[in-house]
Amino acid sequence: MKLLQQKLAEYDAPQRVKALGLYPYFRTIESDQDTEVMINGKKVLMFGSNSYLGLTNHPKIKEAAIAAIKKYGTGCAGSRFLNGTLDIHIELENRLAKFVGKEEAIVYSTGFQVNAGVVSCLTGRQDYLIWDEFDHASIIEGKRLSFSNTLKFKHNDMDSLEKTLQKCEADKVKLIVVDGVFSMEGDQAPLKDIAALAKKYDAAVMVDEAHSLGVFGKNGQGLCHADGVTDDVDLIMGTFSKSFASLGGFIATDAITANYLRHNSRSYIFSASITPAATAAAMAALDIMQSEPERIANLWELTHYALDGFRRIGCEIGHTTTPIIPLYVRDNDKTFLVTHLLFEEGIFVNPVVSPGVAPSDTLIRFSLMATHTKAQLDFAFEKIEKCFRQLDIIR
């Protein structure tokens, strides 16, 4: 065995969980991504999806994807920079820019590539990247690739952010990067306060709206729009793999910044462009988002119902106010075990364990779709209360 394999063989955490029969990852789904899915021939309720509007099996989106394949084929065989730009890429970018209230938008192949490619290239060696400690892993990777000075502030702590800004040289570029809605905890960034501090210290702001587009605002324009800070935020990022029922991502910003990114963002320049089917699917999802606001209204009705239900049965849910609801377990082993017990009871949820979070912060990530029903939620409350009590997570 070579030295590389010897080193990697020391990593045995998955094997240890598998030996206990509790391994919760790569569960193979045999059906469409709906409120119920089939796994190993068993029907379970899906509360682990990011399809907040429940659009992944919408007939109009399927039809749009099929029509795009028939016209353009299955792929673009190159990057946007060279031979991979289609007219529907430009159409989608124009529509997204208008949707979120920016001059221009740039579509990337994935949301991860957006953050990795944008965060890594905007600031230079003498500049500052300032980030919330709970930011998404893609922002962290972008930060690692940057040559800038990187400074972390405490989660949603504006005193910490201001002290961090005070450490920066006044004449250097400062970019604050935050999630709009944090993907595991479900809480919102205080965007108005962040925008005010950015203005005070002459900093720019980038907001990752991956989990808030399609959720906030009458037509799903996101948290920046809902909080009235669109003009104060310099860059708005979004993904297509959540509410847009597709795959890809985008950054929306002013024309000057967009021009720079198109010619310097390596994950954009050196990646094959988003497929025709994914592009058309995202565009169709945008149509539905704007024409069926009742989906968003129903998602919020279910969210309030779920938050009240979990509080009633005694679950610790932190500071969430969104369709992402953390059910804190605060023990690695119990988190794996309760995920397994819930699956046996017909409930699919995702475990969040260390090193992704501290061992004392492990949780079950429970997420909602607009197409869930209150009857399904009631069934989930019953099973979650049963399993949590069985393990003394709640008493």
N, C-alpha and C positions, 0 to 999 in steps of 0.2 A: 504494500500500500504506500503510495506517495505521501509526502509530508502534507500536502494540501488535504488529501482525504483523511489523513490521521487527525488533523486539526478539526475538520468538519465533523468527523465521527464523534467528537466529544459533545456535540449538540444532540441531546437525546430527549429533550422536553416532549416533542410529539409522541415519541415511542412510549414514554412513561404514561401519558394520558390514554393512548390507545390500549395499553396493557390493562388499564382499569375499565375499558369498555366505554369511555366517556368522551372520546374524540369528537368534537362538534363541527369540524371544518370539512369543506368540499363535499357536503351532502348533495347528492345528485338529484336534481329536479327533473321529472319526466313529463312536465306539463307546462302550460304558459304561466307567466308570472302574474298570478291573480290572488285574490284574498284566500283562496284554497289552492294548494299545490299537491302533486303526487310525488312521493319519495319512496322508493322500494315498494311500489304498489299500494302505499298507505296514503290516505288523504289527511292532510294536516292544515290547520289555519296558519296563514303566512303573516307573521308580525315582525319580519326581519327584512322587509324590502324598502328600498328608497323610492319606489314608484308612488310618490305622494298623491298624485292625481289619478292613479289607477289606469293609465293610458297605454300600457305596454301591449295590450291585446285589442286596442280600439280598431274597428274595421277600417276607418278612414286612414289611420296611420299605416296599417298593413298595405292598403291599396296604394298609398303614395310611395311606399318603399318598393313595391313590386313594379310600379310604373317607371320609377327611376332606373331600376335594373334593366328593364326592357329598353329604355332609351340610351342609357350611358354605359351599361355593363356593370360588372360587380366591383370594379376598383378603378383607380386613376393611374396606377403604375408609376407614381412619382410624387414629388413634393409640390406643394403649392408654389414654391419659389420658381420651379422650372416648368414641368409639363402637366402638373396635377391640379390646375385651377379650372373649375367648371363654372358655367354661368349660374348654376343653382347655388354654388358656394357664395358668389357675390350677392345673389338675391337674399340668401339667408343672413349674411353679414349686415346688409342694409336694413333688413327688418329687425334684427336684434339690436342694432344701434338705436333705432327709433324706439323700440320697445322699452329699453332701459334708460333712454334719455341722454345718449352720448353721440358724438360726431361720427365715430366709426367703430366698427367691431372687426375682430380677426378670429376666424374659426380654426381651432387646433384639432388634432386627431383624438385627444382625450383631455379630460379635465386636469388630470395629473400633469400632463405636458404643459398645460397653460401655466400653472403655478410654477413648475420647475423652470420653464423657459422665460417667464416674465420676471419673476423675483430675482433670478440669477443675473439678469443682464442690465437692469435699469440703473443701478447705482454703481459707482466706481470705488477705487481703493481708499479714497479719502472720505467717502460718504458713509451714511448710516442706514442700516436696515433694522427696523424696530418691530418686534413681533410679540404677540400674546403667547404665553407659555402653553396654551391649549390649542394653538393653531394646528391645522391639518398637516399630516405627514408630507404632503406635496409641497406645502409652503416651507417646511423644514428642509426638504431636499433642495429647493431653490435657494434657500439661505445658505446651505452648505456649499453650493456651487459658486456663490457670489464671492468676489474679492473684497467686499465692503466690510466695514465694522458692523458686527451684528450685536444687537442689544435686546434682551428679553425683559418683558414686564409681567407682573403678576396678573393672573387671569381676571379680565374685566375690572381691574383696579386702576382707577383714574389717577390716584395719587402716585402710584407706582409708575404709570405712564409719564406723568409730568416730570417726575424725578429723572426718569430715563432721558426724556427730551432735554432736560437741563444739562445732561452730561455731554451733549453733542455740541460741536463747534458751530457757531451761529451761521457762518458763511458756507457750510457744507450742505449738500443735499441730504434730506432726511425722508425716508419712506416708511410709513406705518402700515403694516399688513395684518389684517384680522379676518377671521371668519365672521360672516354676518350672523349665522346660526351655527353654533358649535356642534359638530357631527355626532359626538357621543353624549354630551351633557344636555343638549337640546336648548340651552339658554342663548339669549341674544346678546350681541355686542352692543354697548351703549353708544351708538353711532353719533348721536348729537353731541355727546360729551367729547368723543374722539375728534370729531370735526372741529369743535371749538378749540381744543388743545392744538390741533394741527395748524389752525389759523394763527394762534398765539405764537407758535414757535416756527412758523414758516415751513411746515412739513407737508408732504404729499400723503395721500391715503389711498390704499388699495383694499377693497372688500371682496372676499370670497363669498359669493351668493349661491354656492352649489346647493345648499339645503334651504334656501329661502325663496328662490325664483319658483314661481308656480304655487307658492304657499302664501306669501304676504301680498297685500294689495288686492283691489277688486279683480284685476285681470292677471295677477301673479307677477307683477313687475319687480317684486322683491322688497327686501327690507330697506334699502336705500330710498326707494320711492316712498314706501310706507312711512318712513321717519322724516321725509322731506329733506334729505341731505344729498340728493343726487348731484347737485351742482358743486357741493363741497367735497365730494369724493372724486378722486382723479381717475381711478381705474376700478371697473366693476367686472368681476370674473363670474362665469357661470358654467355649468356642466349640462350635458344632454342626457346623462345616464340616470337622472332622478326624475323630475317632473316632465322632462321632454321625451321620455320613453325611447331613447336612442343611445348613441355613443358618440362622444366628442366633447368639445368645450369651446369657450370663447373668452376673449377679453374685449371690453368696450371702454373707449377712452377718447381723448381729443386727437385731432388729426396729426399733430406734431409727434405725440408719443406713439401713435399707431405706425407712422412712417418709420420711426426708429426700430420698433419691434419687428416689423416685416423684414428688416434687413440685418437684424442682430440677434434675434431670439433663436437659439440653435435648435430647440425642440420643435420649432415651427419650420425652419428652413431645411432641416435634415431628417424630417419624418414624412412618410407618405401621407397624402391628404385624406381627409375623412371620406368614406365611401359614398357613392351616390345614394344608396338606400338609406344610410344613416342621416345624410343631409336632408333628404325628402321627408324622412320620419320626423326629424326635429322641426321642420317647417310645418308639417301637418299638426304636430302637437301644439305649436304656437297658435295656429288657427283655432284649435279647440279651446285652448286656454282663454282666448279672447272672446270666443263665441258662447262658451258654457261656464259663466262665472259661478253657476250653482255648484259646480264641482268643488271649488275652493270654499264656498260657504258651507258645504256639507263636511268637508275636511275639518273645518274649525269647529263645527257642532260636535263632531266625533271627538275632537281633541279635548274640548272642555268636558265632555262626558267621561272620557278616559281618565283625565287628570283627577276629576272628582271621585271616580271609582277607585283608583289606586290609593288615594288619600283615605278613602272610607275603609279599605281593608287593611290599612296600616303600612303600606309600602313607603319606603323612603325614596323620593323622586327628585331631590335636589331643587335646583332653581329653574327647571324647564318651564317654558310657556308655549311649547310648540308640539307638533306631531311626533317629535323625537322624545321619548320618555325613558330616562334611565331608571332602572329598578336596582338600587344599590344592594349588593350582597356583602361586599367588604371582606371577601375571603376567596382566594383563588380556587381552592378545591371545591368549595360549595358552589361557586359559579359554574364550574364544569358539571357538577352533579345535578344542579337544579335545571340546567339547560337540557340534560339528558332526561330527567324526570318529566319535564314539560313536553318534550318531544313524544315521549311515551303516552302522554295524555292528549296528544293531538295539537300541540302548540309549537310552532317554529319561531324561535327567538335567537338572537345573536349574543354570545358571551363576549365581554370585554375584560381582558385579564392583563396582568403584568407580563411583559414590560411595557405594554401599551398604556397602561395606567399603573399607579402605585398599587401594591397588593391590598392596601387599605381602602382603595377606591374601586375595586372590581364591581362590575355591574352587568345586568342584562339590558340590552338595548331593545326596547319595544317601540316599533314605529308603525304609523298608521297610513292607510290609503283612503282616499275619498270614497272608494267603493266598498269599504268595510260596512258592516251593519252593527247596530247596537246589540242585536242578539249575539253576534260573534264576539263582541266585546264582553258581554255578560258571561259567555262561556269561558273566555280567557280569564276574567276576574276570578271565577270559581276555581279554575285549575291552578292559577298562580297562587292564590291564597292557600290552597291545599298543599302545594309543593313547598312554598315558603314556610308555612307552619311546620311541615314535616322536618325541615332542616333548621328550625329555630331562627330563620332570617327575620320573621315577624312572629310576634307572640299574641 
